[in-house]
Amino acid sequence: MYKSLEELDLFHRNGKGVYGTVYKCLDKDKNIVALKKIKNDEKFKKYALKEIKILEKLMMYNKNNRPVIDFLGNFSDKGIIYIVFDFMNQNLYQYLKYARNDPYDYKLNIMYKIIDGLDYIHSFNIIHADLKPENIMYDLPTKKLKIIDFGISFYKKEKKLKVYIQSRYYRAPEIIYHLEYNKSIDIWSYICIFYELFYNYPLFPGCNEKDMIFKFTELLDTPDKIKEYRNSSCFRKNFLYDSFSSDYEKLKCSKTAYKSYKSYNKYNLYSLLFSQTRKIFPYLLENDNDDKFLNLTNFFFKILKYEKEDRLNSSEILDDILFEDFKKM
């Protein structure tokens, strides 16, 4: 375990985030490691100390090398907190830029590794709370994958309703509607990553939370049949009841947002998956492979639900028929 800055030679800045800067380093034995330098701010230091505790626990029990980042030590120098990790040279977001033509099974294997790591995290009742392509490291030559960045992660019992969590494209509906939530918010992020990896475009690319609600509604309809959603202040702020159609057809919005009330262009999840698959993986629609497409569509239907209790959990995803071939490996 690395215990001081003197053990490392910083030679390249590898990335910068909200909480700090990551450097590529060499240790005295010429091993390459990643060093996260936390910003000198009390709020970020608090997040860092919490992340260290979570990483220590995940590292301690990871006897089967589940795909979460290897924690190699931490220390302070002149009041600055540093955290040392296994070095990996790119994340999934960078991989997505040139993964358009990769085969279906190759991408499916990536998603299997991600859910394997998430299942390990969830086994400790830890909610990652910021699962996104940038927080999944993926090394192309070795095919090694690791989930990173536990800065805003927390144990289920510690949740706070008003805290800002999850990056927008991957944010679960219950977070946007300010409802109770659980580990299933990570599952929602997971299926959004899945769609983006397979079809080369975000599933819900909203420009703000109001637009996210709009995009949820286009694909999943209004959640007015679900009591906790219908009774939320967020629902009342955003939907207008249309007495002519007896439905919630419009989103309340200002002229600066959409110029006028915007009608929904509702579309079907099956049709969306069919059209995208026809463009990206046409061979899945051939007779010999149509069962794969059926398994894929069923998988999306099992997760893309407003009701968090009805989504598959991480263990159920690992056991899903979609990943049957990878369980045997």
Secondary structure as GFF3:
##gff-version 3
##sequence-region A 1 329
A	DSSP	three_ten_helix	5	7	.	.	.	ID=ss1
A	DSSP	beta_strand	8	16	.	.	.	ID=ss2
A	DSSP	beta_strand	20	27	.	.	.	ID=ss3
A	DSSP	beta_strand	32	38	.	.	.	ID=ss4
A	DSSP	alpha_helix	42	60	.	.	.	ID=ss5
A	DSSP	beta_strand	71	77	.	.	.	ID=ss6
A	DSSP	beta_strand	80	86	.	.	.	ID=ss7
A	DSSP	alpha_helix	92	96	.	.	.	ID=ss8
A	DSSP	alpha_helix	104	122	.	.	.	ID=ss9
A	DSSP	beta_strand	126	127	.	.	.	ID=ss10
A	DSSP	three_ten_helix	133	135	.	.	.	ID=ss11
A	DSSP	beta_strand	136	139	.	.	.	ID=ss12
A	DSSP	beta_strand	144	147	.	.	.	ID=ss13
A	DSSP	beta_strand	154	155	.	.	.	ID=ss14
A	DSSP	three_ten_helix	156	158	.	.	.	ID=ss15
A	DSSP	three_ten_helix	168	170	.	.	.	ID=ss16
A	DSSP	alpha_helix	173	176	.	.	.	ID=ss17
A	DSSP	alpha_helix	184	199	.	.	.	ID=ss18
A	DSSP	alpha_helix	209	220	.	.	.	ID=ss19
A	DSSP	alpha_helix	227	230	.	.	.	ID=ss20
A	DSSP	alpha_helix	233	238	.	.	.	ID=ss21
A	DSSP	beta_strand	239	242	.	.	.	ID=ss22
A	DSSP	beta_strand	247	251	.	.	.	ID=ss23
A	DSSP	alpha_helix	255	258	.	.	.	ID=ss24
A	DSSP	beta_strand	262	263	.	.	.	ID=ss25
A	DSSP	alpha_helix	269	280	.	.	.	ID=ss26
A	DSSP	three_ten_helix	282	285	.	.	.	ID=ss27
A	DSSP	alpha_helix	290	303	.	.	.	ID=ss28
A	DSSP	three_ten_helix	308	310	.	.	.	ID=ss29
A	DSSP	alpha_helix	314	318	.	.	.	ID=ss30
A	DSSP	three_ten_helix	321	323	.	.	.	ID=ss31
A	DSSP	alpha_helix	324	327	.	.	.	ID=ss32
###
